[in-house]
Amino acid sequence: MKSFLDKAKLHLHRQQVQYSSGQGQQQQVIKQYDSPSVIQPPTPLDVLRYRYHHGTNLGSIFVLEKWLSGSMYVNGAVGESELDAVNASLQQQGLDTTRAKFENHWDTALSDDDLDWLVNTAHCTTIRLPIGYFTLGPNYCNGTPYAGTPSQVYVNAWAAVKKLVSRARSSGIGTLLDFHAVPGGANGEIHSGTSSHVAQLWGNPTNLDLAQRCLIFIAQEASKTMDGVVGIQLCNEAVTGAAGMYAWYDSVIGAIGQVDPSIPIYISDAWDLAQVLAYSNRKNVVGTGPANGIVVDTHKYYTFSDADKAQSPQQIIARVPSELGELMGKEGNVVDHGAAEVVVGEYSCVLDGQTWAKAGPGDKDALITQFGQVQSKRWQQVAGGSFFWTYKMDWMDGGEWGFVQQTKSGNIPPPSNLYLPTDQIQSKLNDAQSQRAECKNTAVSNHDGYWNKASPGQQFQHYRFGDGWDVGFSDALAFFQARMGGLAGPGGDKIGMLDLWVKKRLVDSGQGGSYVWEYEQGLRQGINDFYSVARI
């Protein structure tokens, strides 16, 4: 409560609250007067976008990696990137055979049985789908290493992406379109589409412009013809200290907002989560900032660095409960400092051999289980979602890299609410509805009493708390019952992207003036109270 009191004092007698945004210290001003509310009940697409994402990557389908999909590389292929596979196949087998092989790879990436398993066994809500600029077709390959004959392999690639997104949506699964392989590469790894080993996006106006044009096209398609897209990720694993990254983020965010201001935009943390979270706070403000919610994508691996290799499994497991501590002080108060939302876009249960050498010879299986479960618990506590790397590979079920293997082993359990059968969901809904009025009265009474005692004689606008509480309770209920009303799949969803949902509701509510914070606190309390009385 102390932080709320400090916040209230900050707002008292103030007519404006200003924030800096972006790299140019743009000023954000919360409007001073209420405007008509445009709040509507959450739509199925809202639920897909803002629920907790218990997800998997579908890697090495539209952006190949040889270690995962070696069967796509002809004998004698040199290199491990998508372009290496394409060029070697073109040289040995020609265009028609190469195109047919790649199209078959895309078209068979998710079978009906796969979708059934993802929905009903893994309780997967969302797929993170890596794509490249070449996936968009020959028109986006001009002037790149894919220009000419290689580009002709991709004449039907985008259609395959759209088909996959549609089939996933029909099963109740959303898709995050991850622009994994950008022109020039956001990093120098082979999953950027070539074996150049250089990050040539940053500081290259031609590549930056092409990347932005690609993302505008993706946004246009997602907005008009691709129901089920939960967000667009601008790039994958940007190198630390990438020159001009924030200016490019600003430009692309603005351009996408002109196409579709509703679609969430995901940005790479460039291995510096604290700094990029601060940037996203400045973007995710209620005033005149971009309407699109900005989500920070961070990746959590514990197998590559020398520091990780020097630790035992038990030491690494002990670190996980304190991960994502960078969120502290940046989330939970949209009115004061903007929204902060993080997803763990990639994680696994892999540890290096040097780490395993420090464990007992018979302890590995139990430690893998501990490692996976502690990660799942932590991501569900503090993140808006998590996406295991990865679902498909030639060597199924994938071991510690395999979503299938780790799901079957019980090592990465989904949120418990996704297991609930329909009768239990209905019972919880009935309980919540029956207690709603009493619960609201208690919340409003506690709120009013606290502030009237803390600041006697001060004029508040406590009605805003009650209005926010009603919206929050109704929203939480709507998410939880969405799968009973047309959204496919078992279980009940919770709002996972909470800060961004609060930001959206604040904007849609039309709230203005110095006491918007009371509405935000009511909104959050209503959501929490629904979960409390529904016991989820």
C-alpha positions in Angstrom: 0.0 0.0 0.0 2.9 2.4 0.6 3.7 2.5 -3.1 0.0 3.3 -3.8 0.1 6.1 -1.2 3.3 7.6 -2.7 1.6 7.4 -6.1 -1.5 9.1 -4.9 0.5 11.9 -3.4 2.3 12.3 -6.7 -1.0 12.8 -8.5 -2.7 15.0 -6.0 -3.1 18.7 -7.1 -1.5 17.8 -10.4 -3.2 18.5 -13.7 -0.8 16.7 -15.9 1.4 13.6 -15.8 4.2 13.5 -18.3 6.5 10.7 -19.5 9.4 10.6 -21.8 9.1 8.2 -24.7 11.4 6.8 -27.3 14.9 7.9 -27.9 14.0 11.5 -28.5 12.5 12.3 -25.1 9.0 12.7 -26.6 6.5 13.9 -24.0 3.5 11.8 -23.1 0.6 13.6 -21.5 -2.4 11.9 -19.9 -5.5 13.7 -21.2 -7.3 15.8 -18.6 -10.9 14.9 -19.4 -12.9 11.8 -19.8 -14.1 10.8 -23.2 -16.7 8.2 -24.1 -15.8 4.6 -23.3 -15.4 2.2 -26.2 -14.9 -0.9 -24.0 -16.5 -4.0 -25.4 -16.4 -7.6 -24.1 -13.1 -9.4 -24.9 -13.2 -10.9 -28.4 -11.8 -14.4 -29.2 -8.8 -12.6 -30.8 -8.3 -10.6 -27.6 -8.2 -13.8 -25.7 -5.7 -15.4 -28.1 -3.4 -12.3 -27.8 -3.6 -11.5 -24.1 -4.0 -14.8 -22.3 -0.9 -16.5 -20.9 1.0 -18.1 -23.8 2.0 -21.7 -23.0 3.7 -22.2 -26.2 6.3 -23.8 -28.4 8.5 -22.7 -31.3 8.0 -24.3 -34.6 11.6 -23.9 -35.6 13.4 -25.1 -38.7 10.3 -25.1 -40.9 10.4 -21.8 -42.7 14.0 -21.0 -41.5 16.0 -24.2 -41.7 18.7 -25.2 -39.2 20.8 -28.2 -40.2 21.1 -29.6 -36.7 17.3 -29.9 -36.5 16.4 -30.7 -40.1 19.4 -32.4 -41.7 17.2 -34.3 -44.1 16.6 -31.0 -46.0 20.3 -30.8 -46.9 21.4 -32.9 -49.8 24.6 -34.9 -49.5 27.6 -32.6 -49.9 25.8 -29.4 -48.9 28.3 -27.0 -47.4 27.0 -24.9 -44.5 24.1 -25.1 -42.1 21.8 -22.2 -43.1 18.6 -22.1 -45.1 20.4 -20.6 -48.1 23.1 -23.3 -48.0 20.3 -26.0 -48.2 18.6 -24.2 -51.0 21.7 -23.6 -53.1 23.0 -27.1 -52.7 19.6 -28.6 -53.7 19.3 -26.3 -56.7 22.7 -27.3 -57.9 22.1 -31.0 -57.6 18.3 -31.4 -58.1 17.1 -28.3 -60.0 14.4 -25.8 -59.2 11.3 -27.9 -59.6 12.5 -30.7 -57.3 13.8 -28.2 -54.8 10.6 -26.2 -54.7 8.5 -29.4 -54.3 10.8 -30.6 -51.5 10.5 -27.3 -49.6 6.8 -27.0 -50.1 6.3 -30.5 -48.8 8.4 -29.6 -45.7 6.1 -26.6 -45.0 2.9 -28.3 -45.8 3.6 -31.3 -43.5 5.0 -29.2 -40.6 1.7 -29.6 -38.6 -0.5 -32.6 -39.3 -4.0 -32.9 -37.9 -2.6 -35.4 -35.3 0.0 -32.7 -34.4 -2.6 -30.1 -33.7 -4.7 -32.6 -31.7 -1.7 -33.4 -29.6 -0.7 -29.8 -29.1 -4.3 -28.8 -28.0 -5.4 -31.8 -25.9 -2.1 -33.2 -24.5 0.4 -30.4 -24.4 -2.3 -27.7 -23.7 -0.4 -25.4 -26.1 -2.0 -22.1 -26.5 0.4 -20.4 -29.0 3.0 -21.2 -31.6 6.0 -18.9 -32.2 6.7 -19.3 -35.9 10.1 -18.2 -37.2 9.9 -16.9 -40.8 12.4 -15.1 -43.1 12.2 -12.3 -45.6 12.5 -14.9 -48.3 9.3 -16.6 -46.9 7.4 -13.6 -48.3 8.3 -14.5 -51.8 10.6 -13.4 -54.7 9.6 -9.7 -54.5 11.3 -9.4 -51.2 14.5 -11.2 -52.3 15.8 -8.6 -54.8 19.2 -7.4 -53.9 19.7 -10.1 -51.2 21.6 -13.4 -51.3 18.3 -15.1 -52.2 17.8 -13.1 -55.4 17.4 -14.9 -58.7 16.8 -18.7 -58.8 16.8 -19.2 -55.0 13.9 -16.8 -54.6 11.8 -18.9 -56.9 11.7 -21.7 -54.3 9.5 -19.4 -52.2 6.7 -18.5 -54.6 4.2 -20.4 -52.5 5.9 -20.0 -49.1 3.7 -17.2 -47.8 0.6 -19.1 -48.8 1.9 -22.0 -46.7 2.4 -19.7 -43.7 -1.2 -18.4 -44.0 -2.5 -21.9 -44.2 -0.6 -23.0 -41.1 -1.9 -20.0 -39.2 -5.5 -20.7 -40.3 -5.3 -24.4 -39.3 -3.8 -23.5 -35.9 -6.5 -20.9 -35.3 -9.2 -23.5 -36.1 -7.8 -25.6 -33.3 -7.8 -22.7 -30.8 -4.0 -22.0 -31.2 -2.7 -18.5 -31.9 0.5 -17.8 -33.8 3.3 -15.3 -33.1 4.9 -14.4 -36.4 8.6 -14.2 -35.6 10.6 -12.3 -38.2 13.5 -14.6 -37.4 15.7 -14.1 -40.6 15.8 -10.4 -41.4 17.7 -9.0 -44.4 21.4 -9.0 -43.5 20.7 -10.7 -40.2 19.9 -9.2 -36.7 22.8 -11.5 -35.6 25.5 -13.5 -37.3 24.1 -17.0 -36.6 22.9 -19.4 -39.3 19.3 -19.1 -38.1 19.4 -15.6 -39.8 19.2 -17.4 -43.1 22.8 -17.3 -44.3 26.2 -18.4 -43.2 27.7 -14.9 -43.4 28.3 -15.0 -39.6 27.9 -11.2 -39.6 24.9 -9.1 -38.4 24.4 -6.9 -41.4 21.0 -5.5 -40.6 22.2 -2.8 -38.2 23.7 0.3 -39.8 22.7 -0.8 -43.3 20.0 1.5 -44.6 19.1 -0.8 -47.5 18.6 -3.8 -45.2 16.8 -1.8 -42.6 14.4 -0.4 -45.2 13.7 -3.8 -46.7 13.1 -5.3 -43.3 10.6 -2.5 -42.5 8.8 -3.1 -45.8 8.6 -6.8 -45.0 7.1 -6.1 -41.6 4.6 -3.7 -43.1 3.5 -6.4 -45.5 3.2 -8.9 -42.7 1.1 -6.5 -40.7 -1.2 -5.8 -43.7 -1.7 -9.5 -44.2 -2.2 -10.2 -40.5 -4.7 -7.5 -40.2 -6.8 -8.4 -43.3 -6.6 -12.1 -44.0 -4.9 -13.9 -41.0 -7.2 -14.4 -38.0 -5.2 -15.9 -35.2 -2.0 -13.8 -35.3 -1.2 -12.9 -31.7 1.7 -10.6 -32.6 4.5 -9.7 -34.9 8.1 -10.0 -33.7 10.4 -7.4 -35.4 13.6 -9.5 -35.3 15.1 -12.4 -33.4 18.1 -12.1 -31.0 19.4 -8.8 -32.0 23.1 -8.5 -31.2 24.0 -6.6 -28.0 24.5 -2.9 -28.6 23.1 -3.1 -32.2 23.7 0.3 -33.8 20.5 2.2 -34.5 18.2 -0.5 -33.1 15.9 1.8 -31.1 15.5 4.3 -34.0 14.6 1.3 -36.2 12.2 0.0 -33.6 10.6 3.5 -33.4 10.2 3.6 -37.2 8.7 0.1 -37.6 6.4 0.5 -34.6 5.0 3.7 -36.1 4.6 2.1 -39.5 2.8 -1.0 -38.2 0.6 1.2 -36.1 -0.6 3.0 -39.3 -1.6 -0.4 -40.7 -3.1 -2.0 -37.5 -2.9 -0.2 -34.1 -4.3 -3.3 -32.4 -1.7 -5.9 -33.0 0.9 -6.4 -30.3 4.5 -5.9 -31.4 7.3 -8.0 -30.0 10.9 -6.7 -29.8 14.1 -8.5 -29.1 15.8 -7.5 -25.8 19.3 -7.7 -27.6 20.5 -9.6 -24.5 20.0 -6.5 -22.3 16.5 -7.0 -20.8 16.7 -4.1 -18.3 17.5 -1.5 -21.0 14.9 -2.7 -23.5 12.2 -2.9 -20.7 12.9 0.7 -19.9 12.4 1.5 -23.6 9.1 -0.5 -23.7 7.9 1.4 -20.6 8.3 4.6 -22.4 6.4 3.2 -25.4 3.6 1.5 -23.4 2.1 4.7 -22.0 -1.6 5.7 -22.0 -1.3 9.1 -23.5 -0.1 9.8 -27.0 2.2 6.9 -27.4 1.7 4.1 -30.0 -1.5 2.2 -29.6 0.2 -1.1 -30.3 1.3 -2.9 -27.1 5.0 -3.5 -27.1 6.2 -6.9 -25.7 9.8 -7.7 -24.9 11.1 -11.0 -26.1 13.9 -12.5 -24.0 15.6 -15.9 -24.4 16.7 -18.0 -21.5 19.4 -20.7 -22.1 21.8 -22.1 -19.5 24.1 -24.1 -21.7 26.2 -21.8 -23.9 28.3 -19.5 -21.7 31.4 -20.4 -19.9 29.8 -19.2 -16.7 26.9 -21.7 -17.2 29.3 -24.5 -18.0 31.2 -23.8 -14.8 28.1 -24.5 -12.6 26.4 -27.7 -11.5 22.8 -28.5 -12.5 21.8 -27.7 -8.9 23.4 -24.3 -9.0 21.7 -23.4 -12.3 18.3 -24.6 -11.0 18.8 -22.4 -7.9 19.2 -19.3 -10.2 15.9 -19.7 -12.0 13.4 -18.5 -9.3 15.1 -15.1 -9.4 15.1 -14.7 -13.2 13.3 -11.8 -14.8 14.0 -9.7 -11.8 14.4 -6.8 -14.2 10.6 -6.5 -14.2 10.6 -5.3 -10.6 9.6 -1.7 -10.5 8.7 -1.6 -14.2 5.3 -3.5 -14.1 2.1 -3.2 -12.2 1.5 0.5 -12.6 0.7 1.6 -16.1 -0.6 5.1 -15.2 2.7 6.1 -13.6 5.3 4.5 -15.8 3.8 2.6 -18.6 3.3 -1.1 -19.2 6.0 -3.7 -19.0 5.5 -7.1 -20.7 8.0 -9.9 -21.2 7.7 -13.3 -22.9 10.4 -15.9 -22.8 10.5 -16.5 -26.5 12.9 -19.4 -26.3 14.0 -21.8 -23.5 14.9 -25.4 -23.2 15.9 -28.1 -20.7 19.4 -28.4 -22.1 22.5 -28.2 -20.0 26.1 -28.6 -21.2 28.1 -31.7 -20.7 30.5 -29.9 -18.4 27.5 -29.0 -16.1 26.3 -32.6 -16.1 29.8 -33.8 -15.2 29.3 -32.1 -11.9 26.2 -34.2 -11.1 25.8 -37.7 -9.8 25.7 -40.4 -12.5 22.2 -41.4 -11.8 20.7 -38.0 -11.1 20.2 -36.6 -14.7 16.6 -37.5 -15.3 15.4 -36.1 -11.9 17.5 -32.9 -12.4 16.0 -32.4 -15.9 12.6 -32.6 -14.4 13.5 -30.1 -11.6 15.1 -27.8 -14.2 12.1 -27.8 -16.5 9.5 -27.5 -13.8 11.2 -24.6 -12.0 11.5 -22.8 -15.3 7.8 -23.3 -16.1 6.8 -22.1 -12.6 8.9 -19.0 -12.9 7.8 -18.0 -16.4 4.1 -18.5 -15.4 4.7 -16.3 -12.3 6.2 -13.3 -14.0 6.1 -13.5 -17.8 3.2 -13.1 -20.2 4.1 -16.4 -21.9 6.9 -18.8 -22.7 7.8 -20.8 -25.9 9.9 -23.9 -25.7 12.5 -24.5 -28.3 11.4 -26.5 -30.2 8.6 -28.7 -31.5 9.8 -30.5 -34.7 13.2 -32.0 -35.6 14.3 -35.0 -37.6 15.2 -36.8 -34.3 11.9 -36.7 -32.5 11.1 -36.6 -29.6 13.9 -34.2 -29.3 15.4 -34.9 -25.9 16.0 -31.8 -23.8 15.5 -29.7 -26.9 12.1 -31.3 -27.6 8.8 -29.9 -26.6 7.3 -33.3 -27.2 9.8 -35.1 -25.0 9.7 -32.6 -22.2 5.9 -32.5 -22.3 5.6 -36.3 -22.2 8.0 -36.4 -19.3 6.0 -33.9 -17.3 8.9 -31.5 -17.2 7.2 -28.4 -18.5 3.7 -28.4 -17.1 1.2 -25.9 -18.4 -0.8 -23.7 -16.1 -3.2 -25.8 -14.0 -6.2 -23.9 -15.3 -5.6 -25.4 -18.8 -6.4 -28.8 -17.4 -9.8 -28.0 -16.0 -12.8 -29.9 -17.5 -15.9 -28.1 -18.6 -18.0 -29.0 -15.6 -15.4 -27.6 -13.2 -15.1 -24.4 -15.3 -18.9 -23.9 -15.1 -18.9 -24.5 -11.4 -16.2 -21.9 -10.8 -18.1 -19.5 -13.1 -21.2 -20.0 -11.0 -19.4 -19.5 -7.8 -17.8 -16.3 -9.1 -21.1 -14.9 -10.3 -22.9 -15.6 -7.1 -20.2 -13.8 -5.0 -19.7 -10.9 -7.4 -21.8 -8.2 -5.7 -20.5 -9.0 -2.2 -16.9 -9.1 -3.5 -17.2 -5.7 -5.2 -18.8 -4.1 -2.1 -15.9 -5.4 0.0 -13.3 -4.2 -2.5 -14.8 -0.7 -2.9 -15.3 -0.3 0.9 -11.7 -1.3 1.6 -10.4 1.1 -1.1 -12.5 4.0 -0.1 -11.8 3.5 3.6 -8.0 3.2 3.1 -7.6 6.4 1.1 -10.0 8.5 3.2 -8.1 7.6 6.3 -4.6 7.9 4.6 -5.5 11.4 3.3 -8.3 12.9 5.3 -10.1 15.8 3.7 -8.6 15.1 0.3 -11.0 14.9 -2.6 -10.8 11.6 -4.5 -12.8 10.1 -7.3 -13.5 6.7 -5.8 -16.2 5.9 -8.3 -13.4 5.2 -10.8 -12.2 2.3 -8.7 -15.7 0.7 -8.8 -16.0 1.2 -12.5 -12.6 -0.3 -13.1 -13.4 -3.3 -10.8 -16.5 -4.1 -12.9 -14.5 -4.2 -16.1 -11.7 -6.2 -14.5 -14.0 -8.9 -13.0 -15.9 -9.2 -16.2 -12.8 -9.4 -18.3 -11.2 -12.2 -16.2 -14.5 -14.1 -16.4 -14.7 -13.7 -20.1 -11.2 -15.0 -20.7 -11.9 -18.0 -18.4 -15.1 -19.0 -20.2 -13.9 -18.2 -23.7 -13.3 -21.9 -24.6 -16.9 -22.7 -23.7 -18.2 -20.1 -26.1 -16.5 -20.9 -29.4 -12.8 -20.7 -28.8 -11.5 -24.3 -29.4 -9.6 -26.3 -26.8 -10.0 -27.6 -23.3 -9.5 -25.7 -20.0 -9.9 -22.0 -19.1 -7.6 -19.1 -19.9 -6.2 -16.4 -17.6 -5.1 -13.0 -18.6 -1.3 -13.4 -18.9 -0.3 -10.2 -20.7 -1.7 -8.3 -17.8 0.1 -5.0 -18.1 -0.7 -4.7 -21.7 -4.3 -5.6 -21.1 -4.6 -3.0 -18.4 -3.1 -0.4 -20.9 -5.6 -1.4 -23.5 -8.5 -1.1 -21.1 -7.3 2.3 -19.8 -7.2 3.6 -23.4 -10.6 2.1 -24.3 -12.2 3.4 -21.1 -11.8 7.0 -22.0 -10.6 7.8 -18.5 -8.8 11.1 -18.0 -7.6 13.4 -15.3 -5.5 13.0 -12.2 -7.4 10.1 -10.7 -7.1 7.5 -13.5 -4.9 5.6 -11.1 -8.0 4.7 -9.1 -9.6 3.1 -12.2 -6.4 1.1 -12.8 -6.3 -0.1 -9.3 -10.0 -1.1 -9.5 -9.4 -2.9 -12.8 -6.5 -4.9 -11.3 -8.5 -5.7 -8.1 -11.5 -6.9 -10.1 -9.3 -9.3 -12.1 -7.6 -10.6 -8.9 -11.0 -10.9 -7.1 -12.4 -13.1 -9.9 -9.4 -15.5 -9.6 -9.8 -15.5 -5.9 -13.5 -16.4 -5.7 -13.2 -18.8 -8.7 -10.2 -20.5 -7.0 -7.9 -20.5 -10.0 
